Amino acid sequence: KIRKIERLQSSLSHWRTKYSQNVKECSARNALLTEEKNKIQGHFQQLKLRMNKFREGQAQRLSVLTQNTSSAKTTLESNIQLGERILKLAELARKMETDREKVAPYYVSSGPNGEDDAAEEGGMATGGADKGKEDGPQPLPYQSAAVDENGNLVHKWNQLDNFSKKYNKVLLDKLAIERERERLKAENASYQELLKQYIDGVSVNDTVMTNPGNPLFVVNGRVSLNRPMPVRQDQEQLPVVDGNHMVATSRVNTVVPL
């Protein structure tokens, strides 16, 4: 019995020692696990905060992109409407053009500017795409660009040259028509005055007889007119048209009425 008790006591001390060792190991392991849990939880909170900020930023970018898309869509629709209106007006103006204007709608400018433009066009025709690369960046595939009849890129400041030529031609014609209208108005007024004086000179009525300047009243062989005879005066400024434009439109022998 004594040996049995000693054996049990030794076994008890062994298990107590082992229990204490396990308790120490488990408490250290639990401490490490707790520390690791706290670190993971802190890292999770940081990631959650970053993810929320990223979502807010993306939502804001999405709202800005939606607004820009709607505004761009509105702008494109207005541009399409404007382009359609321009095409309709161009078709209506096309019906009013002469046969020569339909064949050669753009006149060639004269002088140093015309020579420079011709030299520039020749250089663009011979240079090709290399010159376009040197002058500026090439447009992207989804961007609009203008090219000439040779397929070369036209700079944005030269894209309205033909429109400017046509507009200048129409403006010159408009100015010439306005000046001719003013001249015809003045001539018509002078003719009306002459006609009135003639009618007053051949008719007898109370209005003519009571007028101080009665043309029927002759004193010493002089006719008393109510006002002096109108004198036709030349225009101070005559409309000037480019010589090459006159040659191109076969109006060389056209005489401008004075």
C-alpha positions as CSV (number, residue, x, y, z in Angstrom):
1,K,0.0,0.0,0.0
2,I,2.8,2.4,0.8
3,R,4.3,1.8,-2.6
4,K,1.0,2.3,-4.2
5,I,0.5,5.5,-2.3
6,E,4.0,6.7,-3.4
7,R,3.3,5.8,-6.9
8,L,0.1,7.7,-6.8
9,Q,1.8,10.7,-5.2
10,S,4.5,10.7,-7.9
11,S,1.9,10.4,-10.6
12,L,-0.1,13.2,-9.0
13,S,3.0,15.5,-8.9
14,H,3.7,14.6,-12.5
15,W,0.2,15.5,-13.6
16,R,0.3,18.6,-11.6
17,T,3.6,19.7,-13.2
18,K,2.2,18.8,-16.6
19,Y,-1.0,20.7,-15.9
20,S,0.9,23.8,-14.8
21,Q,3.1,23.6,-18.0
22,N,-0.1,23.2,-20.1
23,V,-1.7,26.1,-18.3
24,K,1.4,28.3,-19.0
25,E,1.6,27.2,-22.6
26,C,-2.2,27.7,-23.2
27,S,-2.1,31.2,-21.5
28,A,0.8,32.2,-23.6
29,R,-0.9,30.9,-26.7
30,N,-4.1,32.6,-25.8
31,A,-2.2,35.8,-25.3
32,L,-0.6,35.5,-28.7
33,L,-4.0,34.7,-30.2
34,T,-5.6,37.6,-28.5
35,E,-2.8,39.9,-29.7
36,E,-3.1,38.6,-33.2
37,K,-6.9,39.0,-33.1
38,N,-6.6,42.6,-32.1
39,K,-4.1,43.2,-34.9
40,I,-6.4,41.5,-37.4
41,Q,-9.4,43.5,-36.1
42,G,-7.5,46.7,-36.4
43,H,-6.3,45.9,-39.9
44,F,-9.9,45.0,-40.8
45,Q,-11.1,48.3,-39.5
46,Q,-8.5,50.1,-41.6
47,L,-9.4,48.1,-44.7
48,K,-13.1,48.8,-44.1
49,L,-12.4,52.5,-43.7
50,R,-10.4,52.6,-46.9
51,M,-13.0,50.6,-48.7
52,N,-15.7,53.0,-47.6
53,K,-13.6,56.0,-48.7
54,F,-13.0,54.3,-52.1
55,R,-16.7,53.6,-52.5
56,E,-17.6,57.2,-51.7
57,G,-14.9,58.5,-54.2
58,Q,-16.2,56.1,-56.9
59,A,-19.8,57.1,-56.2
60,Q,-18.8,60.8,-56.5
61,R,-16.9,60.1,-59.7
62,L,-19.9,58.2,-61.1
63,S,-22.2,61.1,-60.3
64,V,-19.8,63.6,-62.0
65,L,-19.5,61.2,-65.0
66,T,-23.3,61.0,-65.3
67,Q,-23.6,64.8,-65.2
68,N,-20.8,65.2,-67.8
69,T,-22.4,62.5,-70.0
70,S,-25.8,64.2,-69.9
71,S,-24.3,67.6,-70.7
72,A,-22.2,66.1,-73.5
73,K,-25.3,64.3,-74.9
74,T,-27.3,67.6,-74.8
75,T,-24.4,69.4,-76.5
76,L,-24.1,66.8,-79.2
77,E,-27.8,66.9,-79.8
78,S,-27.7,70.7,-80.2
79,N,-24.7,70.3,-82.5
80,I,-26.6,67.7,-84.6
81,Q,-29.6,70.1,-84.9
82,L,-27.3,72.9,-85.9
83,G,-25.5,70.8,-88.5
84,E,-28.9,69.6,-89.9
85,R,-30.0,73.2,-90.1
86,I,-26.8,74.3,-91.8
87,L,-27.2,71.5,-94.3
88,K,-30.8,72.5,-95.1
89,L,-29.8,76.1,-95.5
90,A,-26.9,75.0,-97.7
91,E,-29.3,73.0,-99.9
92,L,-31.6,76.0,-100.2
93,A,-28.6,78.3,-101.0
94,R,-27.4,75.7,-103.6
95,K,-30.6,76.2,-105.6
96,M,-29.9,79.9,-105.9
97,E,-26.4,79.5,-107.3
98,T,-25.5,79.9,-110.9
99,D,-24.0,77.1,-113.0
100,R,-20.5,78.6,-112.7
101,E,-20.8,78.9,-108.9
102,K,-22.0,75.3,-108.7
103,V,-18.9,74.2,-110.7
104,A,-16.4,76.5,-109.0
105,P,-17.9,77.9,-105.8
106,Y,-14.7,79.3,-104.3
107,Y,-12.7,82.0,-106.0
108,V,-8.9,82.2,-105.9
109,S,-7.6,85.2,-103.9
110,S,-5.0,87.4,-105.5
111,G,-2.0,89.2,-104.0
112,P,0.6,88.0,-101.5
113,N,-1.9,86.1,-99.3
114,G,-3.2,84.1,-102.3
115,E,0.3,83.2,-103.3
116,D,1.1,82.1,-99.8
117,D,-2.0,80.1,-99.6
118,A,-1.2,78.4,-103.0
119,A,2.3,77.7,-101.8
120,E,1.0,76.3,-98.5
121,E,-1.5,74.1,-100.3
122,G,1.3,72.8,-102.7
123,G,3.5,72.1,-99.7
124,M,0.7,70.1,-98.0
125,A,0.1,68.2,-101.2
126,T,3.8,67.2,-101.5
127,G,4.6,66.8,-97.8
128,G,1.8,64.4,-97.0
129,A,1.3,63.0,-93.5
130,D,4.9,63.8,-92.4
131,K,4.2,67.5,-92.4
132,G,1.0,67.0,-90.4
133,K,3.0,65.0,-87.8
134,E,5.5,67.8,-87.5
135,D,3.0,70.6,-87.2
136,G,0.9,69.1,-84.5
137,P,-0.4,65.9,-82.9
138,Q,-2.6,63.6,-85.0
139,P,-6.2,63.2,-84.0
140,L,-7.3,60.1,-82.2
141,P,-9.4,57.5,-84.0
142,Y,-12.6,58.5,-82.2
143,Q,-12.0,62.3,-82.8
144,S,-13.3,64.2,-85.8
145,A,-10.9,65.8,-88.2
146,A,-11.0,67.6,-91.6
147,V,-9.0,66.6,-94.6
148,D,-8.5,68.2,-98.0
149,E,-9.1,66.6,-101.4
150,N,-5.7,65.0,-101.2
151,G,-6.4,63.3,-97.9
152,N,-4.1,65.5,-95.9
153,L,-5.0,66.8,-92.4
154,V,-6.4,70.4,-92.4
155,H,-5.6,72.5,-89.4
156,K,-8.5,73.8,-87.3
157,W,-7.7,77.4,-88.1
158,N,-7.9,76.6,-91.8
159,Q,-11.1,74.6,-91.8
160,L,-13.3,77.6,-92.5
161,D,-11.3,79.1,-95.3
162,N,-13.7,78.0,-98.0
163,F,-16.6,79.2,-95.9
164,S,-14.9,82.6,-95.4
165,K,-14.3,82.9,-99.2
166,K,-18.0,82.2,-99.9
167,Y,-19.2,84.4,-97.1
168,N,-16.9,87.3,-98.3
169,K,-18.2,86.9,-101.9
170,V,-21.8,87.0,-100.7
171,L,-21.0,90.0,-98.5
172,L,-19.4,91.9,-101.4
173,D,-22.5,91.1,-103.5
174,K,-24.7,92.3,-100.7
175,L,-22.8,95.6,-100.3
176,A,-22.9,96.1,-104.1
177,I,-26.7,95.5,-104.2
178,E,-27.2,97.8,-101.2
179,R,-25.3,100.6,-102.9
180,E,-27.1,100.0,-106.2
181,R,-30.4,100.2,-104.3
182,E,-29.4,103.5,-102.7
183,R,-28.4,104.9,-106.1
184,L,-31.7,103.7,-107.6
185,K,-33.6,105.3,-104.7
186,A,-31.9,108.6,-105.3
187,E,-32.5,108.4,-109.0
188,N,-36.1,107.5,-108.5
189,A,-36.5,110.5,-106.1
190,S,-35.0,112.8,-108.7
191,Y,-37.3,111.4,-111.4
192,Q,-40.3,111.8,-109.2
193,E,-39.3,115.4,-108.5
194,L,-38.9,116.1,-112.3
195,L,-42.2,114.4,-112.9
196,K,-43.9,116.5,-110.2
197,Q,-42.4,119.7,-111.7
198,Y,-43.6,118.7,-115.1
199,I,-47.1,118.0,-113.9
200,D,-47.2,121.3,-112.0
201,G,-46.0,123.1,-115.2
202,V,-48.7,121.7,-117.4
203,S,-51.7,121.7,-115.0
204,V,-53.7,124.5,-113.5
205,N,-55.2,124.0,-110.1
206,D,-55.5,125.8,-106.8
207,T,-52.5,124.1,-105.3
208,V,-50.2,125.2,-108.2
209,M,-51.6,128.7,-108.3
210,T,-51.2,129.3,-104.5
211,N,-47.7,127.9,-104.4
212,P,-45.1,130.7,-104.1
213,G,-42.9,128.9,-106.6
214,N,-45.5,128.6,-109.3
215,P,-43.9,127.3,-112.5
216,L,-46.6,128.8,-114.6
217,F,-45.7,132.3,-113.4
218,V,-43.1,133.7,-115.9
219,V,-41.3,137.0,-115.1
220,N,-39.0,138.5,-117.8
221,G,-38.8,135.2,-119.6
222,R,-37.7,133.3,-116.5
223,V,-39.6,130.3,-115.1
224,S,-40.1,130.4,-111.4
225,L,-39.6,126.9,-110.1
226,N,-40.4,125.9,-106.6
227,R,-37.0,124.3,-106.1
228,P,-33.8,123.9,-108.2
229,M,-33.4,121.1,-110.7
230,P,-31.9,118.0,-109.2
231,V,-28.3,117.4,-110.2
232,R,-27.1,113.8,-110.4
233,Q,-23.9,113.2,-108.5
234,D,-21.5,110.4,-108.8
235,Q,-21.1,107.9,-106.0
236,E,-18.3,108.8,-103.7
237,Q,-17.3,105.2,-103.3
238,L,-17.8,102.5,-105.8
239,P,-18.0,98.8,-105.0
240,V,-14.7,97.0,-105.7
241,V,-14.6,93.4,-106.7
242,D,-11.4,91.2,-106.9
243,G,-10.0,91.0,-110.5
244,N,-9.5,87.3,-110.4
245,H,-13.0,86.8,-109.2
246,M,-14.3,88.8,-112.1
247,V,-12.2,86.7,-114.5
248,A,-13.4,83.5,-112.9
249,T,-17.0,84.5,-113.2
250,S,-16.7,85.7,-116.8
251,R,-17.6,89.3,-115.9
252,V,-14.6,91.1,-117.3
253,N,-16.7,93.2,-119.7
254,T,-19.3,94.1,-117.0
255,V,-19.7,97.8,-116.7
256,V,-20.7,99.1,-113.3
257,P,-23.4,101.8,-113.6
258,L,-22.3,105.2,-112.2
